[in-house]
Amino acid sequence: MRVVLQRVSRAAVRVDGETVGEIGRGHLLLVGLAEGDSQQELAWMADKVVGLRVFPDDDGHMNLGLEEVEGDLLVVSQFTLYGDTRKGRRPSFVDAAPPEVAEPLYDRFVALLEERAPGRVATGAFGAMMEVELVNDGPVTLLLERP
């Protein structure tokens, strides 16, 4: 499981011109799932995302978490995080979980975030062509993987 976390002041996802998910201050999560990912990875990642302290305190230090800033989450599935570009010019996605495996894992991950997050949890549309708009705050962008 790979997650690209971006601290945002706002973010939105559109499908066919219609907004399907949007948030204010919080995290935009681009989520890639691999074959073999389990409930353990999902729970670990949900705890990591919600517990990270990446918002500035009064001194400008990254010392506050989602709870302290009452932040939201926007979760977007993105199998391309498992794109392998080491050979040739076209990425290979063989390490990404196929949709029939990834979608239930994605849904479970969203449910875990809803249980843990202090604010709203919005989503994109799994498997759809999406337009993701964001204002990266900082900018702060982190790549999260379970060790």
Protein Blocks (a to p, Z undefined) as FASTA:
>chain_A
ZZdddddfbdcddeehiafbdcdedddddddddehiafklmmmmmmmmmmpccbdcfkop
afbdfklnopacdddddfklmpcfkgojbdcfklpccfklmmmmmmmmmmmmmmmpmbdc
ddddehiacddddddehiacdddddZZ
